[in-house]
Amino acid sequence: MSITLQFIGALLGLGLPWLLGVLLIVRLIPEPVDGRNTLLLGYGYFIGLLVITLGMRALEVLELGLMPLNLWLLALLPTAVLMLWAKRTGQFNAWRLKPPRLTLETLIIAGLLAFLGWRGLGLTLEIIERPLFPWDATMHWATKARVWSEWQQLLPFVSAEHWLSAQDPWLFTDHHPHYPRTIPLLQTWMNAMLGGGWHDRLMNLPWAGAYIALGLALFGQLRLAGINAVVAMLGVYLLLSLPLLNTHIALAGYADVFLGAFYLLAIMAFYQWARCRTLDQAVLALITGIACLMIKNEGLMWLLTLLIGLMALYLRPHRLVLVLAIGLIAGLSALWLLPADWVIAGHQLGALGLGFYPAAILPLLSSLFALGSWHLLYWLVVLAVSATLVQCLWSNKHCPERPLQAVGLALGVAYGLLLLLFTTTRYADSLPGLTSVSRITLHLAPATVFVLMLLYHHLVRISTPAASLDSTP
């Protein structure tokens, strides 16, 4: 296949799901609110890719296979129908762009965009030029993509023991045969759009698209939250300049970027729904929250944190503390009392090596505060949370509103689960290498940036006399 055709196939492989996703959710946000266009583009990318993978599963259930023609029709037919419907109903009328005025704010935003654009180009070139990177990318995900791309059907993956005993040429195995299939399906989709076969570099271009879509979604939700464009752009720059995020984009093939992205999308939509009670954000939160389950097994834990955030909206503090305490005791008791062969979030209880590993605490803190993986993100979080607590203790009128408390609690519980994972299970043994903890932290870091920007916005508002008079506990 010529380079030109591969280039066209790569653009369509990214562009068709993106357009499909935008068309699917454009009716959810019909009003021209601040950040609407970028919000639709950001969420549309991830939802479009998710819908494509669900369609690929449907093709397999219908025994139609994953031939390129079938996949082209899978994307083109619903996109064409939705385009005609959107045109007839005028859904894109609000997309008319006004030329920006030349102001200091515009120049700052343009400068930040230029930096991020240059960085994004470099990361994309890394993906295009670098062969598939080893370890998890090749042990968990690309194995399935290779088989499904070559055979153009979703052939089953089973445990090594089953594979050895079955002696079936249509069974395959890898390091984690029962992991969710969304990531290898994305790679299979791209291989089909590139003409079929195996393209171990270009099939990872969805990671480059994720870099762009993450920034768009974050900017749109920050603007919708009432944050001005410059501050929102600074939040985007903070997120997209995180060193470990950049590393996972360049070494594309790991699932952690996409799990972090969907958790961020869910947290942001949940906050907007809690604040305004609008159906559009409720639907987005539900879709992206459930999608966490379809990326990695750990997505179950992050989805549960959203349920805790939901409880925080309706329960009084003392009742919420009681519920969390009971839940923690019940959860830990279940881990000790349930049969060893039970599997929770993809992990067999007997293999977890339950205990207490206090030596893991210092390396865990070091990974957040001492290493260069996150720049100064967690130092800024400590500063913002401390300032917020001081203001709240000084005056109840300066406490964050209930929606911000809810997402803050959800994220705090997520970090509590991270701490429990590495201090009470055998995963403490992986901390000296700091790879596992960094990858799991990547699931939470994008949402941390969002909550950090909300805390900053809250502190700025209460520091303004006029705003402090109107603030609510």
Beta strands, then each sheet from edge to edge (+ up, - down):
strand 1: 343-344
strand 2: 347-348
sheet 1: 1+ 2-
end
